[in-house]
Amino acid sequence: MFKKLLNPHLKLKDIFDVNETLLHRYNVKTLIFDVDNTLIAKDETILSDVIIKHIDSLKNVVEKVILVTNNSGLKRLYIAQTLDV
């Protein structure tokens, strides 16, 4: 059950391919993003303004945005607080 639930239904080149039109077309209610190398480079610690604005715009279209990461500590907390998720 979990495997089917967590199996991506759509794979895109990058986060900027996710837009309002696509979300409506596929009736997406929840977005799940891996943090490292999707929202931020693994060796980076600060999210770009472009990513923050894009995630904010997506939050207006879907019910929930979920972040997954194997990071611990301050980086994980910073990202969650910055994106308000």
Protein Blocks (a to p, Z undefined) as FASTA:
>chain_A
ZZmmmpcfbdcfblmlpcfklmmmnopabdcddfehplpcfkbcbdcfklmmmmmmmmmm
mmbdcdddfbehjllmmmmmmnoZZ
